[in-house]
Amino acid sequence: MSYPVTELPDISGIGGHWTLAPARDCATGGHLQVGRAIFAGRQWPREPKDCVCVRGDWYLDGNLLLCSDCGTDGT
């Protein structure tokens, strides 16, 4: 379960900040806004609206899971 967009953890300590991005809701097929991590010098290969988020990397001592393809919160 992802963090609510109003409660995303602080990632400034690891050089990042959040932006909101449209994504596809896999459960309903609709669209929703999700938190997307932005890091200087890092470009995600996919946009959240086009991603299926099957791989992730852990950050913040295992408290935050980010999609490896689009940078969205998948915790």
C-alpha positions in Angstrom: 0.0 0.0 0.0 1.3 3.4 -0.9 1.6 6.4 1.3 -1.3 8.9 0.8 0.0 11.8 -1.3 -0.5 14.1 1.7 1.7 11.9 3.9 4.7 11.1 1.6 7.9 10.8 3.6 10.6 13.5 3.5 13.2 12.5 0.9 15.2 15.7 0.9 17.8 14.0 3.1 18.6 11.7 0.1 18.5 14.5 -2.4 14.9 14.2 -3.6 11.5 15.9 -3.6 8.0 14.8 -4.6 5.8 15.8 -7.5 2.3 14.5 -8.3 1.8 12.5 -11.5 -1.1 10.9 -13.1 -1.1 7.1 -13.0 -3.4 4.2 -14.0 -5.3 2.6 -11.2 -4.6 -1.1 -11.8 -7.7 -2.1 -9.8 -10.3 0.1 -11.6 -8.6 1.0 -14.9 -9.2 4.7 -14.0 -6.6 7.4 -13.3 -5.4 8.8 -10.0 -2.6 11.1 -8.7 0.5 9.5 -7.2 3.7 10.7 -5.6 6.7 10.6 -7.9 10.2 11.0 -6.6 12.5 13.5 -8.3 16.3 13.2 -7.9 18.9 15.4 -9.5 20.6 13.5 -12.4 18.1 10.6 -12.3 15.6 10.1 -15.1 13.0 7.4 -14.8 12.6 5.4 -18.0 8.8 5.4 -17.9 6.0 7.8 -17.1 3.7 6.6 -14.2 0.6 6.6 -16.5 2.4 4.1 -18.8 4.1 1.9 -16.2 3.0 -1.4 -14.6 5.4 -1.0 -11.7 6.8 -4.5 -11.4 10.2 -3.7 -9.9 11.2 -1.5 -7.0 14.1 -0.3 -4.9 14.0 0.4 -1.1 15.0 3.8 0.3 15.0 5.4 3.7 16.2 2.3 5.6 13.5 0.1 4.0 10.6 2.4 4.7 10.0 3.6 1.1 9.7 1.5 -2.0 10.0 3.3 -5.3 9.2 1.8 -8.7 12.4 1.3 -10.6 10.8 2.3 -13.9 8.8 5.4 -13.0 9.8 6.6 -9.5 6.4 6.3 -7.9 5.8 5.3 -4.3 4.9 1.7 -4.1 5.4 1.1 -0.4 
